[in-house]
Amino acid sequence: MSTAGAEDTTTLTGLRVLVAGASSASGTAVCKALAAAGAKVVAVGSSAGRLAEALEDVSGVELRTCDLSRQGDVDGLARDLQDEGGVDGLIHLVGGWRGGGTLADQSDEDWDFLQQNILRTLRNVSRSFIGQLSASPRGRLAIVSSTAVESPTSGNAGYAAAKAAAEAWVQAIAAEFRGTQAAAAVFVVKALVNDAMREAAPERKFPGYTGVDDLAAASVRLFTTDAAQINGKRISLVPRT
């Protein structure tokens, strides 16, 4: 599904959005775009230093550290934010890639990394915050998945399987959101690219890659699009050729 034809962008003033994995290039872009649209952003990461380096001087962005792989820590964060009024959105950008070679080359260490970063963190934050999102008049949750789910190879088998499991989890969230004004969606990309990557390889074209600024713009549009149009949808952000 494309976000083309969605409602016109309006201000996000009054909304509070948690961005998990905020110190990454994609997380930084999403935080800045949401804040520029008027949202109060809670930028969450595991390293206070990386968060500060990426977002310390961005107006409208609050920095919080949390180990999202630990349910108890996430529950504590959710209680703190609930006491402060709760959140209206959750953009989950925690992930990473491991793989390569054949199926036999897919190691247990790689699988443990993928399962923890892609799936466990999503499971934890969604369980802790689903009540707050369901209660919001514009509650939104989104993850970034991959075209690899539709066309896995032996080299990316573990990665594709972890992403497929994350997508299934989002579908379960979408089912729970039905009957509310909240929505859960999946952004689908081939891969993400940022300015630093382009500058490091100016000769490279990055065909089919999605710019982190395009992901950021799509994240803002979630909150200005009717929930029924996007709940449970896979939204392709792969550039058209």
Helices and strands as residue ranges (DSSP letters): E 16-20, H 25-36, E 40-45, H 48-55, E 61-65, H 71-83, E 89-92, G 103-105, H 108-114, I 115-120, H 121-135, E 140-146, G 147-149, H 157-177, E 183-189, E 192-193, H 195-200, E 210-211, H 212-222, H 227-230, E 234-236
